């Protein structure tokens, strides 16, 4: 049924009056469909993917209408459809996976297939983009110009200039564009953010670590070190949590990056000569509204061994009046089986075990809620119940107009690494007058020192 407990994002649009929204999923890989063409298969924290399973359940609930799935490789589509049927259709009751898939099954590769898919969508439809990082910009821009609401995987783009272009396009066309930072919907991270804002005083220190096992490198061997790196892929999550928590009171101004290497290159042995960093550390200096300074250390790695969970991840925040620590990998919930050994579980992200009635029961997972909240917000905009700026002002979704700081830090980190770890300055408006510091302003450029 179309039950709903109103949340902060979609509070003004009741489910009873909300017409179903058509959706286009661009990218048919692990996060969208659970389909992975490696020996290890899909990651254990998302065995059936996240996007398609969520949309199929939202269709069951009357929130989603037509579904279109587009990739660059048509010859993989039969395997993708079979995977979704096996992992979703055969596992949960009442999951309708009827969808148009592009390109045709006999097309080996068509990088522009998304353009044909866009033509199938009416204005106000929702698009999710989960493709290699260096393809996000062109796809997102084409969708925005077609009047579609865009939810894009992180990092939304790799360059600040492109981020600002997308923000301008979203504003011009009156559509939503947001980054799929699902950690904002983790109840513990969301509570930490609220406590940081209200109780812990000026920012002093932030440290985050996020690591994944070497097997994940095999899934990403086509683009690792070429179209993106481990900092863009994993550091972006906690950078967003941090920037979101101190927005309006603190801003990043200077970035220095360091990297470890050797293991990833040995495993993947790239023949094109690219260097794939094992671990990347970004050191970022922040300025606070009260004149004090803070420092952050964001660390990401993809050469970890297999462990009790797919992603080891935690952060430590210290303010002038207190500190907070969160370990997202360990929720005090573990299981051991003869078949799979010991594992730390996190159904707060995605709950794949069917409910007592045989249906999908993961509607409250933050992976699901992140997508549902975007759909709710798009419906509000379509129905005229809210403007794009209203959604942005609520500060729940990671809208494109409020997230350029993360892109600036990530790009600055890449520039620093490519220049022997020299520091990179993040530039803001009014940089000519040192006495004028707007802590709400988004960055406008970066400069190698």
N, C-alpha and C positions, 0 to 999 in steps of 0.2 A: 504494500500500500504506500501511498504518498505521505507517510508520516513525517513530521519535521518538528524539531525543537529549534526555534529561531536562534541563530547565533549572531555574533556582532556584525558579521559581514553581510548577511542576507536578511537582516531583521525587518526591513521595510517591504519585503516582497513575500506574500504568503504563498505556500506551496499550492494551494487550491487554485490560485489564479495565474500561476506561472506557466506559460506555455512551454512545451518541450523545446530544447535548443538542439539544433543539428551540430554535430562535432566532426572535425577533421583532425586526424592524428597523423602528423608527419614524422616519419621514422618508425620502422617496424622492429626495432631491436629489443634489447633486454628490458628496459624500463617500461616500454609501451606494451609489449606482447609476451614477455618472458621467453622469447625465442633467441637462443644463442648457439652459434655454430662452432663451439669449441668442445673439447673433451670434458672439461669441468662443468659445462652447462651454465645455467642461470645461477646467480649468486643466491646463497641460502636464505638471505633476508628478503628476497623478492622472487621466489621460484616461479610464480605465475605472472610476473610483471606487475605494474601498478596502474597504468593509464587505461588500457582496454578493459580490464576487469572492473575498474571503478565505473567507467562509462556504461558498461553492460548492466551493472547493478543499478545505476541511476536511470537507465532506460526502463528497467523493471519497475522502478518507483515513479515513472512518468515524467522524469526531468530531462531526459535526452531523447531526441527523435532519430533522425537519420545519422548513420555513422559511416565515415569514409576513412580508409587507411591508405597512406601513401608512403612509398619508400623509393630509393633510387634503383634497387635491384629487383626486377620483376620475377626473375627465375627463382627467387627465394620465397615468393608469395605462397605457393602451395604448401611448403613446409611451415610457414608462419600461420596460415589458416588451420593446418592440422594441429600445430602446437596449441593454439588458442582453444580449439575444440577439446583437445585432450586435457589441458590444464584448467580450463574454465567451464566450457559447455558440459563436459562429462562429469565434472566434480560438484557443481552447484545446480540446484533446480531453478528453472525459470530464467536462465540467462540466455537471452537472444543475441547471438553474435552475427546476425545478418548485417553485412556491410559491403560497400563497394571497395575494391582494392585496386590500386594503381602502382606502377604501370602494369601492362598486360604480362601474363605469366611467362611469355617467351622473350621478354626484353631483358638482355643481360645487364644493361646499366643505362639509366637516364637521369642525370643530375637535375633535369628540369621538370621531372614528373609532377612536382608540387604545383607547377603553374597550371597544369591541366586539372589537378585536384581542386585548386582554388576556384576554377570556373564552375565547379559543381555546387559551390556553397552560396547560400544567400547571405546578404549583409546581416550582421548581428550574430552570425554563427561563431562558435568557439573553435580555436585551433590550438593544439598542443604540439610543440616542436621538441623532439628528442632525437637529435641527429648530431654528428660530430661538430665540435664547437665552432670550427671555422666556416660552417655552412649556415649558422643561425641567422646572421645579419640579413642576407639576401632573402631567405625564406620569410623571416619576420616582417621585413619591410614590404614585401609583396602582399602579405596577408593584411597588414595595416592599411595599405593603399586600397585594398579591396573591401574595406569596411568590416573586417573580421576582428574579433577579440583574440588576443594572442597570449597564451601561457607558455613560456619558453623555459627549457632546462637551464640550470646554471652551468657555467657562466653565460649570461644572455649573449654577450659578445666579448671579444678579447681586447678591444680598444675603446677607450673613453670616447673618442670622436664618434664611433659607431653607436655607442650607447646614447649619446646626446641626439644623434640623428633619429634614432627610433623614438625617443621621448618627444621630439618635435613632430614626428609623423603621427604618433598616437594622439597628440593634442589637436593637430590639424584635422584629423578624420573623426575625432570624437569617439574613439574606441579605447578599450582597456588593453594595456600591455603590462604584463607582470612576469617576474622571475619565479620559478617554481621552487622557492625555498621552504620546503615542508617543515623544517625545524621550527618555524614560527607557530606551527599548530601542535607541537609537542607540549602537553600541559605543563611539564616541568620547565622547559625552556621559556615558555610564555610567562610563567610565574616568575622565573629568574629575571626576565626582562623588566617586569613590573616592579620587582623589589629593587633592582639596580636603579631604576628611574626615581623611586620614591624614598628609598631608605639608606643607600650606601654612599651618598655624597659624591664628590668629584672623582672622576676616573683617574686611577693610578696605574694599574697593571692588568693585563689580560694575557693569558696563555692558553692556547688550544692545541690539541693533538688529534689527528685523524689518520688512521692507517688501515690499509686493506691488504689481503694476501696476494702473493705473487701470481696465483692462478688468474686473478682479475686482469693482469697484464695481457694474458692471452686473448681475453675478450676484446681488449682495446689495442691489440698489436697494430691494427691498420692505421691508427691515428696517434698513438702514444709518442710524444716527443716531436711529432710532425705538425698536427693541427692543434695540439694542446699539450699541457703538461700536468703534473700531479697537483700543482698549486691551484691552477684554474679549476681542476676537477674536484678537489676535496677542500682546500683551504677556504674556498668561497663560502661554504656553509657557515662556518663559525665567524668569518669576517662579517657576514650579514647579521648574525645574531648580535655580535658586538656593536656594529654600527647602528643597528636598529635600537639597541638598548640605550645608547648615549646620544641619539640624534637630538639636535637642538642645544646640546650642552657641551659637545666635544666634537673635534673633527681631525681626521688624519692629515698630516702635512709632509711627512718625509719617510721614504721607504728604502730599506737596504735588504738584499736577498742573498742567501747562501744555499748551496746545494751539495748533496752527496751523490756519488755515482759509482757505477761498476756492476751491480747486480742485475739491474734491468737490462742493460745492454748485453750482458752475458746470456741472459735468458732468451731475449728476443732476437739477438744477433742481426740487427737491421742491416740490409745490404746497401742502403742509400746513404750511409755515413752519418746519420743523425745521432745526436747524443740524447739519451733518455735518462733524465735525472731519476735517482731512486727516491730521494727525500728532498723537499724544498722547505726552507725556513724563511719566512718574511718577518723582518723586524720593522715595526712601524711606530713612528713618533706622533703622538696626538697632542693637540692644544685644547685646553679647557676654557670655558667661558669666564671662570674666575681668575684666569691668568696662570694657573698651574699647568703642569705637563703630565702626560701619561705615556706609557710605552706598552706595545703589544708584540707578542711572538706567536705567529701562526705557523704550525708545522703539519706537513702532509707527506705521507709515504705510501708506496704501493709495492713494497718488497717484504712485507711482514709474513711470518709463517701462518699456516692454518691454525686457528685458535678456537676458543669457545664461542666466538661470534664473528661474523663476516667483517664488521667494521669496529675497531677499537676507537673510541672517541670520548673526549672529555674536555672541559674547560675550567679555568680558575679565573675569577674576576675579583680584583681588589679595588675598593674605593677608599676615600679618605675616612669613611665612617664604618667600614665593614667589608667582608668578603663573602663570596659565594662560590661553591664548587658543584659541578654537575657531571655525572658519568652516565652518558646516554647508552653505553653498551651494556651496563649491568643494572638491571632493575630489581635485583633480589629475586629473580625468577629463572630457574634452571631446570633442565631435563636431561636424562641420560637414557639411551636405548641401546639394545644389543646391536642394532643395525647401524646407528650413526654416532654412538659414543656420547660424550658430554657436550651440552650446548647451553649458552645463556640465551634466553628467549626475550623477544620484544614485540608482543602482539599490539602494543600501543602504536606501533608504526603501521604495520599491515597484519591483519588477522586472517590467515588463509584457511585455518581449520573450519569446516562448515559448522553452522549452528545446529541445534537439536532438530530443526525441521528440514535439514539438508540444504538450506539456502546459504548464500554468502552472508557472513555476520560481521564484516569488518567496517561497517559504516562510521564508527567512531575513531578509527585509526587516523593518525595525523597525515599519513600518505594519502589516504582517501579524502580527508577533510580539506586538504590543501587544494585538491582539484574541484571538489564540490563547492567550496567557498568562492572560487573563481567563477564557476558556473552561475552561482547565485548572484554574484556581483554583475556579471554580464547580463543576466535577466533583468536586474534592476535598471541598468542603463537602457536596455532595449525597451522596457516598459515605461520609461520616463520617470521612474520612481527615484532615481538618483542620477547625478551627473558623474562623469569620470573623476572630476576633482573631489567630489564628495567621498567616493570610494578611497581615493588616495589619502584624504584627510583623516579617515578612520585609522590609518596606520596599522592595518592588519595584513593585507596583501602586500607583497614586495613590488609595488608599482614602479614602472620604468622611470618615473620622474623623481623618485626618492631613493634610488639605489645606485647612483653613479659613483658613490664613494668606494664601493666594493670593486667595481670595474677599474677605477683609477688605481687602487692599491694593487690589484692583480696585474694590470699592465705595467705599473711601475716596478713591480717585482720581477717581471720578465725582462724589462729593459735593464734593470740592475744586474741580473744574472748574465745577460748578454754583454755586459760591459765590466767584467771583472769585479762585480759586487760594489760598484760605485753607487752612491746615494742618488735617489731621484726625488725631486720636490713635486708635491701635488699643488697645483695652482687654482686659486679661487677668484671670483670677481673682486674688484677693488683692491687687487694686490699692490697697486701703486701707493696706497695709503695704509701704512702698517697699523694705524690706530683704528681702522675700520675692519672689524672681523664679524662677518655674518655666519653664525653657526648653523643656520638653516640652509644656506646656499649650497648648491651642488658644485663639485669641482668643474673647472672649464679646460684644464690641460695638465700635462705633466712635463717636467724638465729635468734632464740628466745634469747632475752637478759636475 
